[in-house]
């Protein structure tokens, strides 16, 4: 997780640059903001959010944000994000991620469950289902 001032934590992320696709964007942004190299051959999209902002009293489309899970290949020494706001990083166990993030939007629970089972085989099924219920509240 990343933060500008340790008062609010979020996931690393950013904007797709010209001629870039989502997966290389993910790898680049994660490294730029956290000094973590992810395995670009082991990236799974599992959730998306359509973000809106209020302009002149009306909701206006802002962006579609994608969420991914990936394996970590290497963790380098953290250097504050030179081109951005991220000044701190911390690692959170997958069992505790629901305490840190509040996501809303549309997703299919079974896809998320399969993704979690693939990437976190040691996560007990009971804990996984509880995690999914707390994050999404619909399962």
SELO-563472 format. One record per residue (C-alpha): residue in three letters; x negated, y negated, z; residue number from 1. Coordinates in Angstrom, 2 decimals, padded with zeros to 5 digits. Layout:
// residues N
{residuo = ALA, c1 = X, c2 = Y, c3 = Z, num = NUM}
...
//
This chain:
// residues 139
{residuo = UNK, c1 = 000.00, c2 = 000.00, c3 = 000.00, num = 1}
{residuo = UNK, c1 = -001.14, c2 = -003.56, c3 = -000.61, num = 2}
{residuo = UNK, c1 = -000.55, c2 = -006.92, c3 = 001.02, num = 3}
{residuo = UNK, c1 = -001.51, c2 = -010.55, c3 = 000.57, num = 4}
{residuo = UNK, c1 = -001.40, c2 = -011.36, c3 = 004.29, num = 5}
{residuo = UNK, c1 = -000.44, c2 = -008.15, c3 = 006.18, num = 6}
{residuo = UNK, c1 = 003.05, c2 = -009.50, c3 = 006.94, num = 7}
{residuo = UNK, c1 = 004.67, c2 = -007.62, c3 = 004.04, num = 8}
{residuo = UNK, c1 = 003.42, c2 = -004.45, c3 = 002.34, num = 9}
{residuo = UNK, c1 = 004.30, c2 = -003.13, c3 = -001.10, num = 10}
{residuo = UNK, c1 = 003.06, c2 = -000.94, c3 = -003.89, num = 11}
{residuo = UNK, c1 = 000.40, c2 = -002.00, c3 = -006.35, num = 12}
{residuo = UNK, c1 = 001.78, c2 = -002.99, c3 = -009.71, num = 13}
{residuo = UNK, c1 = 001.75, c2 = -005.43, c3 = -012.54, num = 14}
{residuo = UNK, c1 = 002.66, c2 = -006.26, c3 = -016.08, num = 15}
{residuo = UNK, c1 = 001.96, c2 = -004.22, c3 = -019.18, num = 16}
{residuo = UNK, c1 = -000.59, c2 = -006.00, c3 = -021.36, num = 17}
{residuo = UNK, c1 = -000.46, c2 = -006.12, c3 = -025.17, num = 18}
{residuo = UNK, c1 = -001.03, c2 = -002.71, c3 = -026.78, num = 19}
{residuo = UNK, c1 = -000.84, c2 = -000.99, c3 = -023.36, num = 20}
{residuo = UNK, c1 = 001.57, c2 = 001.76, c3 = -022.33, num = 21}
{residuo = UNK, c1 = 002.95, c2 = 002.27, c3 = -018.78, num = 22}
{residuo = UNK, c1 = 000.51, c2 = 004.99, c3 = -017.67, num = 23}
{residuo = UNK, c1 = -002.72, c2 = 003.11, c3 = -018.48, num = 24}
{residuo = UNK, c1 = -001.12, c2 = 000.00, c3 = -016.96, num = 25}
{residuo = UNK, c1 = -000.50, c2 = 001.96, c3 = -013.77, num = 26}
{residuo = UNK, c1 = -004.08, c2 = 003.19, c3 = -013.62, num = 27}
{residuo = UNK, c1 = -005.48, c2 = -000.29, c3 = -014.28, num = 28}
{residuo = UNK, c1 = -003.24, c2 = -002.07, c3 = -011.78, num = 29}
{residuo = UNK, c1 = -003.77, c2 = 000.52, c3 = -009.04, num = 30}
{residuo = UNK, c1 = -007.52, c2 = 000.20, c3 = -009.43, num = 31}
{residuo = UNK, c1 = -007.51, c2 = -003.60, c3 = -009.65, num = 32}
{residuo = UNK, c1 = -005.42, c2 = -003.94, c3 = -006.50, num = 33}
{residuo = UNK, c1 = -006.66, c2 = -001.01, c3 = -004.40, num = 34}
{residuo = UNK, c1 = -009.99, c2 = 000.32, c3 = -005.79, num = 35}
{residuo = UNK, c1 = -008.33, c2 = 003.72, c3 = -006.15, num = 36}
{residuo = UNK, c1 = -008.78, c2 = 005.72, c3 = -009.36, num = 37}
{residuo = UNK, c1 = -005.76, c2 = 007.85, c3 = -010.20, num = 38}
{residuo = UNK, c1 = -005.62, c2 = 010.89, c3 = -012.47, num = 39}
{residuo = UNK, c1 = -004.06, c2 = 009.59, c3 = -015.70, num = 40}
{residuo = UNK, c1 = -003.30, c2 = 013.21, c3 = -016.68, num = 41}
{residuo = UNK, c1 = -001.19, c2 = 013.73, c3 = -013.56, num = 42}
{residuo = UNK, c1 = 001.27, c2 = 010.84, c3 = -013.54, num = 43}
{residuo = UNK, c1 = 004.98, c2 = 011.46, c3 = -013.01, num = 44}
{residuo = UNK, c1 = 007.63, c2 = 008.75, c3 = -013.29, num = 45}
{residuo = UNK, c1 = 010.31, c2 = 009.34, c3 = -010.70, num = 46}
{residuo = UNK, c1 = 012.26, c2 = 006.14, c3 = -010.08, num = 47}
{residuo = UNK, c1 = 013.10, c2 = 002.80, c3 = -011.62, num = 48}
{residuo = UNK, c1 = 014.54, c2 = -000.51, c3 = -010.48, num = 49}
{residuo = UNK, c1 = 016.18, c2 = -003.11, c3 = -012.68, num = 50}
{residuo = UNK, c1 = 015.33, c2 = -006.45, c3 = -011.08, num = 51}
{residuo = UNK, c1 = 017.41, c2 = -009.60, c3 = -011.38, num = 52}
{residuo = UNK, c1 = 016.85, c2 = -013.14, c3 = -010.21, num = 53}
{residuo = UNK, c1 = 019.36, c2 = -015.90, c3 = -009.57, num = 54}
{residuo = UNK, c1 = 019.27, c2 = -018.80, c3 = -012.06, num = 55}
{residuo = UNK, c1 = 021.92, c2 = -021.50, c3 = -012.02, num = 56}
{residuo = UNK, c1 = 024.03, c2 = -019.34, c3 = -009.73, num = 57}
{residuo = UNK, c1 = 024.00, c2 = -016.34, c3 = -012.09, num = 58}
{residuo = UNK, c1 = 022.12, c2 = -013.05, c3 = -011.98, num = 59}
{residuo = UNK, c1 = 019.63, c2 = -012.93, c3 = -014.85, num = 60}
{residuo = UNK, c1 = 017.59, c2 = -009.87, c3 = -015.86, num = 61}
{residuo = UNK, c1 = 013.98, c2 = -010.22, c3 = -014.74, num = 62}
{residuo = UNK, c1 = 012.29, c2 = -006.88, c3 = -015.30, num = 63}
{residuo = UNK, c1 = 012.48, c2 = -003.12, c3 = -015.17, num = 64}
{residuo = UNK, c1 = 010.10, c2 = -001.72, c3 = -012.59, num = 65}
{residuo = UNK, c1 = 008.92, c2 = 001.88, c3 = -012.85, num = 66}
{residuo = UNK, c1 = 007.72, c2 = 003.96, c3 = -009.90, num = 67}
{residuo = UNK, c1 = 005.21, c2 = 006.78, c3 = -010.32, num = 68}
{residuo = UNK, c1 = 003.47, c2 = 009.47, c3 = -008.33, num = 69}
{residuo = UNK, c1 = -000.08, c2 = 010.46, c3 = -009.25, num = 70}
{residuo = UNK, c1 = -003.02, c2 = 012.36, c3 = -007.87, num = 71}
{residuo = UNK, c1 = -005.97, c2 = 010.35, c3 = -006.59, num = 72}
{residuo = UNK, c1 = -009.34, c2 = 011.05, c3 = -008.19, num = 73}
{residuo = UNK, c1 = -011.53, c2 = 008.60, c3 = -006.30, num = 74}
{residuo = UNK, c1 = -011.32, c2 = 005.96, c3 = -003.57, num = 75}
{residuo = UNK, c1 = -013.88, c2 = 003.17, c3 = -003.85, num = 76}
{residuo = UNK, c1 = -014.75, c2 = 000.48, c3 = -001.34, num = 77}
{residuo = UNK, c1 = -011.92, c2 = -002.04, c3 = -001.27, num = 78}
{residuo = UNK, c1 = -012.68, c2 = -005.49, c3 = -002.67, num = 79}
{residuo = UNK, c1 = -010.00, c2 = -008.13, c3 = -002.41, num = 80}
{residuo = UNK, c1 = -008.13, c2 = -008.42, c3 = -005.71, num = 81}
{residuo = UNK, c1 = -010.15, c2 = -011.09, c3 = -007.54, num = 82}
{residuo = UNK, c1 = -007.41, c2 = -012.00, c3 = -009.98, num = 83}
{residuo = UNK, c1 = -004.40, c2 = -011.69, c3 = -007.72, num = 84}
{residuo = UNK, c1 = -002.89, c2 = -011.84, c3 = -004.30, num = 85}
{residuo = UNK, c1 = -003.73, c2 = -008.43, c3 = -002.87, num = 86}
{residuo = UNK, c1 = -006.10, c2 = -008.98, c3 = 000.02, num = 87}
{residuo = UNK, c1 = -005.48, c2 = -005.81, c3 = 002.05, num = 88}
{residuo = UNK, c1 = -004.88, c2 = -002.12, c3 = 001.38, num = 89}
{residuo = UNK, c1 = -003.81, c2 = 000.74, c3 = 003.59, num = 90}
{residuo = UNK, c1 = -002.89, c2 = 004.36, c3 = 003.10, num = 91}
{residuo = UNK, c1 = 000.40, c2 = 005.80, c3 = 004.35, num = 92}
{residuo = UNK, c1 = 001.23, c2 = 009.52, c3 = 004.73, num = 93}
{residuo = UNK, c1 = 003.98, c2 = 010.59, c3 = 002.34, num = 94}
{residuo = UNK, c1 = 006.12, c2 = 011.60, c3 = 005.33, num = 95}
{residuo = UNK, c1 = 006.13, c2 = 007.95, c3 = 006.48, num = 96}
{residuo = UNK, c1 = 006.70, c2 = 006.18, c3 = 003.17, num = 97}
{residuo = UNK, c1 = 010.42, c2 = 005.74, c3 = 003.84, num = 98}
{residuo = UNK, c1 = 009.56, c2 = 003.64, c3 = 006.90, num = 99}
{residuo = UNK, c1 = 007.49, c2 = 001.32, c3 = 004.74, num = 100}
{residuo = UNK, c1 = 009.56, c2 = 000.84, c3 = 001.59, num = 101}
{residuo = UNK, c1 = 013.20, c2 = 000.07, c3 = 000.90, num = 102}
{residuo = UNK, c1 = 014.05, c2 = 000.96, c3 = -002.69, num = 103}
{residuo = UNK, c1 = 017.41, c2 = 000.63, c3 = -004.36, num = 104}
{residuo = UNK, c1 = 018.52, c2 = 001.55, c3 = -007.84, num = 105}
{residuo = UNK, c1 = 019.34, c2 = 004.60, c3 = -009.88, num = 106}
{residuo = UNK, c1 = 017.57, c2 = 007.96, c3 = -009.80, num = 107}
{residuo = UNK, c1 = 018.34, c2 = 011.65, c3 = -009.88, num = 108}
{residuo = UNK, c1 = 017.57, c2 = 013.31, c3 = -006.55, num = 109}
{residuo = UNK, c1 = 016.57, c2 = 016.63, c3 = -008.07, num = 110}
{residuo = UNK, c1 = 013.89, c2 = 014.98, c3 = -010.24, num = 111}
{residuo = UNK, c1 = 012.46, c2 = 013.23, c3 = -007.19, num = 112}
{residuo = UNK, c1 = 012.54, c2 = 016.48, c3 = -005.21, num = 113}
{residuo = UNK, c1 = 010.73, c2 = 018.36, c3 = -007.98, num = 114}
{residuo = UNK, c1 = 008.15, c2 = 015.57, c3 = -008.17, num = 115}
{residuo = UNK, c1 = 007.56, c2 = 015.63, c3 = -004.43, num = 116}
{residuo = UNK, c1 = 007.29, c2 = 019.43, c3 = -004.43, num = 117}
{residuo = UNK, c1 = 004.74, c2 = 019.27, c3 = -007.26, num = 118}
{residuo = UNK, c1 = 002.54, c2 = 016.63, c3 = -005.67, num = 119}
{residuo = UNK, c1 = 003.05, c2 = 017.42, c3 = -002.00, num = 120}
{residuo = UNK, c1 = 003.43, c2 = 021.22, c3 = -001.69, num = 121}
{residuo = UNK, c1 = 002.55, c2 = 021.10, c3 = 002.02, num = 122}
{residuo = UNK, c1 = 005.48, c2 = 018.80, c3 = 002.78, num = 123}
{residuo = UNK, c1 = 008.05, c2 = 021.00, c3 = 004.52, num = 124}
{residuo = UNK, c1 = 011.35, c2 = 021.27, c3 = 002.62, num = 125}
{residuo = UNK, c1 = 013.30, c2 = 019.96, c3 = 005.64, num = 126}
{residuo = UNK, c1 = 011.06, c2 = 016.89, c3 = 005.87, num = 127}
{residuo = UNK, c1 = 011.27, c2 = 016.36, c3 = 002.11, num = 128}
{residuo = UNK, c1 = 015.07, c2 = 016.38, c3 = 002.10, num = 129}
{residuo = UNK, c1 = 015.19, c2 = 014.05, c3 = 005.11, num = 130}
{residuo = UNK, c1 = 012.74, c2 = 011.73, c3 = 003.37, num = 131}
{residuo = UNK, c1 = 014.86, c2 = 011.67, c3 = 000.21, num = 132}
{residuo = UNK, c1 = 018.04, c2 = 011.04, c3 = 002.19, num = 133}
{residuo = UNK, c1 = 016.49, c2 = 008.13, c3 = 004.08, num = 134}
{residuo = UNK, c1 = 015.05, c2 = 006.55, c3 = 000.92, num = 135}
{residuo = UNK, c1 = 018.06, c2 = 006.96, c3 = -001.30, num = 136}
{residuo = UNK, c1 = 020.94, c2 = 007.51, c3 = 001.11, num = 137}
{residuo = UNK, c1 = 022.95, c2 = 009.44, c3 = -001.49, num = 138}
{residuo = UNK, c1 = 021.65, c2 = 013.00, c3 = -001.32, num = 139}
//
